[in-house]
Amino acid sequence: MTHSMETTPMITCLTCVAACCQQEVLLISDTGIPQRFISTDRWGGQVMRRLEDGWCAALDRNTMRCSIYERRPQICRDFEMGGRECLAARVDLMGTEA
């Protein structure tokens, strides 16, 4: 009898598709984010500005990496690479797991 083990490719910066950069990011603390990356939502809260195509304005589209990584919002810092929310965001973006 042969056992089949499903494997999920390891999520790393090299395999990242920046799926989290399509998520709504509410700014709840001041981390020194440049004003050009901040918008006000319809309820008056501050959020990371998103471009017309849905991507975060702080995403460097050439590298698919955060251009303000050292000053990124706390919610982005708490978003665990390869964690449950990361995997869910990847499914939402790509329509398939990892």
Stockholm file with secondary structure:
# STOCKHOLM 1.0

chainA/1-98         MTHSMETTPMITCLTCVAACCQQEVLLISDTGIPQRFISTDRWGGQVMRRLEDGWCAALDRNTMRCSIYERRPQICRDFEMGGRECLAARVDLMGTEA
#=GR chainA/1-98 SS CCCCCCCCCCCCTTTCCCGGGGSCCBCCSCCCCCGGGEEECTTSCEEECBCTTSCBTTEETTTTEETTGGGCCHHHHHSCTTSHHHHHHHHHHHSSCC
#=GC SS_cons        CCCCCCCCCCCCTTTCCCGGGGSCCBCCSCCCCCGGGEEECTTSCEEECBCTTSCBTTEETTTTEETTGGGCCHHHHHSCTTSHHHHHHHHHHHSSCC
//
